[in-house]
Amino acid sequence: VISRMYPLPDIMEKLGNREPITISLYDNVANQLAADSKPIPKEAYTKPVILCEYAHAMENSLGNFQEYMDDFEKYDNMCGGFIWDFVDQSLRYKAPDGDHWLYGTDFEKSEPRRPFQLPNTTAMTGSNTYFCANGIIAADRKVHPSAYEVKKVYAEMKVIEKDLEKKEFTVKNKHLFTDLSEFDLKWTVTANGKEIESGIIDNLSVPPLSSKDITVPFSSDNLPNAECIITFSFLRKNKERYCEKGYEQSFDQIILKKMPEALPDNSKGKLQCVQIGTTATVQGENFTVKVTDGKIVSLRFDGKEYLKTPLKPNYFRALIDNDFSLTNFVPFLIPLHPYYTWRTATDTAQGTITAIDEGANGEIIIYVDWAVFSFSGVKSKYIIYPDGKIEVNHEGTPKAFTLLRFGTQMGLIPELNYVKWYGRGPQETYIDRKTGGKIAIHEMSVDDLEHHYMRPQENGNRVDVRYVEITDKDGKGLKFTAPYNTPLAFSAWHYTQNELEKATHIHELKHKDITTFNFDLTQLGVGGDMPGDAHVREPYILHPNKKYAYSFTIESIK
């Protein structure tokens, strides 16, 4: 076979098209440990191609995985590859305060050190610090979110649309030996996430390596004025050694009807707005909104304050392993990493209220200009409606280099611990790792939203979110709604982003008296094409000198 390790998209294209590959000096240096640091002449392409390592699953990683599978299926000489790797390597230490998961430099004192080696580095000490956590499951065999991506992308069955007007779909069977008669194919139609119709395709039989057209008898003429999605679930007919009867082997979703445009908020009423210095206070019936230096510092509904820390722009994330790139191997350079520019931009942003207007229906509009490091044209606009809804708008253009995040962060009261959202889930998803996330209504606690990687880092994100509700045990709280045509992303933790960034082990990350809530336009993809280096692909890069903008509404849940 032709064996390659971590081929980037241009090399995958050459391999698939059977083009000769030459090796540069850079390739030789970059692939000293690889099995493929060699040229491939055109005449060698009588052999199949296999990736002896690919999709480096280092903690919050495995982006672009669907793209690899697309290439495997596109080119007839591709056999597939081997993910690096299956399970994290970490040792559990039972401490008085609970389990401590140890790794790398935790054992450095007992390691022999050669005379020429430097202390407290990665590649120079014999310890690879957190480079032992490359699995799709954790050391204790708990599943990482990336495992769900693997399950979906590797699925050997698929449903695609053929003719929606005729309710026709095509079922593809990619198995080599298994007929799809071993599965029940259930279909479910939902409207804004709520089931309105379902059924089973009777006597489905699709032989291996073939396809079959089916007609689904849903009521297409009576679809409500909502986002309507049909979900196909392949369910095991019989109990297997690895699963129970009815286990969902895979699923596919097809949008039947797009989300309709929301009606404008025409609620009328009288609001009081008072500006004193740099603070503007808007008072309505049973609610108060206060803006100071451009940030919303108070959200009070029915006498209850919901903010612990201000609602403000956020351009940073606690760096994932792939974000560190080459500094993974020279960690004394980590403090100089350019991505910390976005932490500075977030922490030092200064807002100024430039104008306050009253709209035709009595709504109050507050305009804010921001001075943000390495940004231009940063503006916010808050529209407070008489019925208590608050619309948040934010825009800006990053300068210099790739942006990590473009969104909003706030600290909510800790009682808000229950989350319900309509979007992808239930597991963590990112823009380049979301194929395995099902668009549905999901519910869980903030504790369960978080995902504990061996080295704490950005986690718990959910993408393609239409709305999210975060409430207390009595169901009271806040609802955040994205525009009908621009789903957003959210995450929530019981600690601050600063605490997440500083922690080096899970046990150091203590839950605090706060619920940090992020509602973002997007983040940079997590990547994973190369070990310890994101190599984020288009369209998952947040480019500099490009304007980004988003909006959402906040309302109370009583």
N, C-alpha and C positions, 0 to 999 in steps of 0.2 A: 504494500500500500504506500501511498504518499502520505506521510505523517507531518502534520503542522501543529504548532502550538500558538494559541492566542493570535490568530490572524485577524488583522483589522479589515474593514470593509473593502479596501482596494485590493488586498491580497485575496480575500474571499472571491471577488469578482474574477481575478486572474485564474484562480484555481478552478472556478466553475466553467470558465471559458477556455480552459486548457491553454493558457498563455504561459510562455516561459517566464520564470521568476529569477531575477538576479538579486544578489545580497550585497548591500552597501556596507561600508565600515560601521555606520550606526547600527545596522541590523545585527552585525556580528557582536558588537558591544552589548546591545540590548538583549541578545538571545544567548548569552554565554551558557546559561543553564538549560537551554531549550534543545529539544531533539531535532529542531528544524532549521538550524543555523547553516543552511546550505542552499545553493541554487537548485532550481528545477528546470531542466531543459524540456523543450516541447515534446521530444520523443518519449519522455517518461510518463506521459499521460495515458499510457495503456493501463495504468493502475488506478484503482479507486482512491479517493481522498478521505482521510479520517482525521479529525482534530484530537490529538492525544491529550490535549488540555484546552479548555475554552470556558468562557463564562465564569470568571473568577468571582466566587460567591462570598466575598470578604465582608461579613456582617451586613450592614445595610447596603446591598449591592444587587447584582444580577439584573441590572438594566439592560435593555437591548436584546433580551433573550428571544422574544418573538421574532426579531429581525434575523437571528441566526437560523431559527427553524424555517423561516421563509426562504433563506438561501439553500438550506438542505433540500427543500422540496422543489426549488427552482432548477437546480442543476442535477443532471442524472448521474454524475460521477461522485456525488457527495454521499458518504455513508452515515455521517453524523459525527458525534464527538463525546468527550467525557468531561463533565462539569468538574471544576476544581473548587471544593470537593464535597464530600457527603456530610461530615460531622466536625464541629469545632473540637479543638483539643484544649481542655482546661481542667484544672484539678480543683475539686471541692474541698474546702477546709471548713469543718464544723466549728464555728466560733460561738461564743456566748450570745451574740446578738443575731445569730442565724448563719446561713451558708455564705461563705465567701468563695467566689470563683476566681482562682489565681492563674496567672499566666506569665510567661516570659521573664521580664525583669524582676518579678516578685521573688525569683530564686537566684538572682544574679550574684549575691554575696558568696554562694557556695560554688560558683563556677570557677574553674581554673582560667586565669587570664594570661595571655601571652604577653611578653614584654612590650611589644610594639602596639598593643591594643589600647584604645582610649576608653575611659569610663563613660557610662550612661549614654551610650549610643545604641543603634540597632544593628547595623550590618557589621559593626566592628567588635562586638563582644561575644559572639556565639549565641546571644539571645535575640530572638526576633520579636520581642514584646508581644503585641496583639496579632502578629502575623500568623498565629496558630489558629485563628478563628476564621476559617474560610468555608464553613459548612452551610448546607441548607437546613440542617437541624443543629440544635445546641448540644453542648457536651452532656447535658442531662437528658438528651433525646427529645426535648420539646421542639416543636416545629417552628422554624423561622418563617416569616411571611413569604420569602422567596420560594419556599417549597410549594406553595399554592400556585405560583407562577409556573413552576416546572410541571406540575400536575396538569394544568390546563394546556400549556403549550405542547406538551408531549402527548396529549390525547389523540387517540387513533380514530376518532370519529368527528364529524363536523356537519353542521346544517348551514346552508347559505340560501339567500333569497334567489328565486328564479323570476317570479312574476307576482308581485304583491297584490295587484288588482284581482288576479285569479286565485290568490291564496296558495300559490305554488312555491314549493321550496325543494332544494336538492339535498339529499342526505349522502354524505361521502363516508366510505369505510376504508380507512388506511391500514387496517390490520392485514397481516400476511396470511393468517390462518383462521381468524375468528369471524363468524357471521354475526351481524348485528341483531339477529333473532335472539341472542342471549340477553338483550336489553329491552326494557320498556321505554318507549320514547314519549315522555309526557310533555305537553305544551301548556303554557299558561300565559294568558294575556292580562297585563296590568295597566292601570291608568294612574299615573303619578305614584306608582309603586304599590297600589292596592289591587288585589286580584279581582277581575270581573268575569273571567271565563277560563276553563281549563278542560283538558281531555287527554286521552291516550291514543296514539296511532296504533291501530290494531294490526297484528300479524306482520310487523315490520321484519323484513328479511332482506338484507343487503350483503351479498357475498364479499369476501375479502378483495381488496383492491378494485372496488367498483363503486358505482353511485346509483341512486334511485330517486326519481322525482315523486313527491308526495303532495297531496292537497290537504290543507288543514281547515276544518269546518268552523272557524271562528266567525263571529258576527261582524264582519268588516263594515257593514252599512250603519251600524249602531255604535260606533266607537265614540266615546264622550269627548268633549273639548278639553283634552288633557294630553300629556305625553303618554302614548300607548306603546308598550313594548311586548313582544312575544318572546318568551324564554323556552328553549327546548332543553330538557334534561334527560340524559341517558341513565336509566336506573337499572341496576342489576336485578335480573329476575330471580336469581337464586343466591343463597348464601355461599360465599367463597371462603377460602382459608384466610384471606386478608380483609374481608368485609361482610357485613350483614346483607340480607335481602333488602332491596330498595336503596342501596348505596348509590349516590350520584357519582358516576364515573367521570362525566364531563357535562358541560352545558354550552349553549350558544344563545346569544340575544340579538334580536333584530328590531330596530325601531320602526313601528308601523305608522306612527303619527308624532310629529315633533311637538315639543312644548309650545303652547300658544303664548303669544305676547300678553304680558300681564296688563290688566286694566290700570289706567292712571289713578293715583290716589286723589280723589276729589272730595275728601272729607273736609268739612268746613268747621270753623271754630275760631276762637280768639286765644292767641298765645301772648304771654307777656315776655318781653326780652329786655334785659338790663345789662349794659356793659359798664364795668368799672375797671379801669386800667386794662390789663391784658386778659381779663376774664369776662366772658359773656354767659349769662344765665337765662335759660328759656324755661318758663313755667307754664305747664298746661294742666288740664284736669287730671289730678292724681299722678302726675309725673313731672320730673325736673331733669333737665340736661344742662351740664355746666362744661364750658370749653375754656381752658386756660393755656396760653402760649401754643395754640393750635391743637392741643390734645383734648380729647373728651376725658375729663377727670372725675365726672360724676354721672351715673345713670340711676335715677331713683324712680321706682314705680310703686304706687300705693304705699309710700312711706318707707320702702325697703331699698337700701343702697346695694347695687350689684357689682360695683367696681372696687377692687382692692388696689390696683395700680392702673394708670391711665391707658386709654385706648390710643394707640399711636402707630406710626408706620414701622415696619420691620423688614430689613433687607438681609438679615444674617441667619445662619443656622449653626447649631453645634456641629462642627465639621465631622462628616463621616470619614471612614478610613480612606475611601477613594479620593476625597477632597484633598487630602494631604499630598497626594502625588509623590514626587521624588523625595519630599521631606520625610516620608515614611522611613527612608533608608538613611537619612542624616537628620535625626530629630532635633539636634541643637539648632537647626535652621527653622523649625516650626514657628517660633514667634515672629519670624520675618515673612511668613506666608502672605501673599497678596490678598487672599480671601478675607483676612482680618480687617481689610479696608472697610468691608461692609458691616463689621461690628462697630467700628468707629463711626460710620455713617449713621447707624441706628442709634447709638448711644448719645451722639452729639447733635442730632437734628434739632433745629430751633424753628418753631413755628410762630407766625405773626398773623393775627386776625386783620385782614385788610378791608373788609366790608361786611355789613350785615344788611340784608334786604328782607322785605316781606312780600310773599307771593300772592297770586290772585285769590287763593282760597285760605289765606291767613297763615300759610306755612312760613317759617323763619329760615332763611338761607344764610349760613355763615361761611365766608370765604377765607381761606388760609393760604399764605405763601410760606414755603419752607426753605431754609438754608441748610442744605445737606451736603456733607463732604462727598466729593466725587460724583455728584449728581447735578443736573440742571433741570429747570422748569418744573420743580416739584410743587404741586398744589393739592390742596384738599378742599372739599366742599361738603358741608353738613347741612342737610335739609331736615328740619324738624316739623312734622305734620301735626295738625290739631288732634288727631286720634292717637298720638303717642308713637307713631312709627318714626324711625330715624334713618335717613338714607346717608350712607357714607360713600364718598367718591374720592379717589386718589389717583394721581398720575405723576410721572416723572421719567427722566431719561438718564440712565447710568452712563458714566464715562469710564475711560481707561481700560477695563477688561470685564470678563464674564461676571455676571451678577449671580448671587446665590439664591435670592428669594425676593419676591415683590408682594408684600401683603401687610396685614394689620395684626398687631398683638395687643392683648390686654390681660390683666390679672383680675379674675372674677372671684367672688366669695367662694370658700371651699365647700359650702353646702351643695353647690351645683356639681353634682357627681354622676348624673345620669344623662346619657346622650342618645338621641334618636336622629338619624339622618337618612336622607334619600340621595343615594349616590353609590359609588363603588364600595364594596366591602364583602364580608365583614372584616377581613384582614387588612393590614396596612398596605397601601398602594402609593405609587409615585408615577409621574407622567411617563416614564420609560419602563415601568414595571406594574402594569395594571390589567393585563389580559386576563389574569385569574380572578379579578374582582368582579362580582356580580352587581349590576345596577338594580338596587332594591331598597326597601326600607329596612334599616338595621338598627338594633338597639343594644347598648352595653354600658357599663360603668366607665368612668374616666380611667380607673385603675386598669381595666381590661383593654382600653384603647392603647395604652402605652405598650411598647415592646422592649424588653430588656435584652439588648445586645451585650456581649461579654465586656466590651469597653463601651460605656454609655456614649451615645451620640444622637443626632437627629433621628427621631422615631415617631411612629404613631400616625403618620399622615394618611388621609383619605382623599382621593381625587374624584373629579366629575360629580361634585356635590351640588345638588339643587337647593337643599335647605338642611339646616341642622338645628335641633332643639337641645338645649342644655338646661337641666332642671334639678330641683331638689327632690327629696323623697316624697313630697306631696304633689309633685308635678308642676310646681311653680318655677318660672325662670325666664329664659330669653330664647327667642327664635331668630336665627340669622338666615336670610334668604338671598340667593344669588339671582342675577338677571336671568330671564327665561332662556336667553341664547348664549350665556357664558357661565357654565358651571365653574365653581371655585373649589378650593381644597381647604381642609381644616385638620387641626390636631389639638389635643388638650392633654395637659400633664398636671400632676399635683406637686410641681416644683417649678422653678424659674428656668429660663433658657440659660442664664448665666451659671446656675448650679449644674445643669446638665452638661454644659461645656467643660466645667472644671473637674467633674468626677472622672476617675480612671477605672473604677470598679463599680459594679451594680450596688454593692452594699454601702457605698459611700453616698448614694443618691437617696436621701431621706425625703419622704413626703412632708410637705410643709402646709401651712395654713393658707393655701391659695390654690386656685384652679387657673393655670395659664392657658389661655385660649388663643389659637392662631387661626385666622381666616385669610387665605392667600389667593391671589391670582394664580400663582404657580411657584414652583421651585426649580432650580437646576436639576436635571436628571441625576440618578445615583450612579449610572454607568456600570462598568465591570468588564469591559473588553480585555483589559490588561491587569495583571496583579498589582494592587495598590495604586492604581491610576485610573481615574474615571473614564477617560476617553468617551465623554458624552457625545452622542450623535445628534445630528439634526433630526427632528425639530425640537430637541429637548434642551437646547442651549439658550441661555438668556444673554443675548448679545449686547455689548455696549453700543452707545449711540443710537439706540432704538427706544422709542417712547412706549411705555407700558401704562395701562390704565385699567381700573376696575371699579365696580360699585357693588354695594349690597345694602340690604335694609335690616334694621334691628327692631324687634317689637317684644313686648312682654307677653308671657304666658301666665294666665291667672288660674 
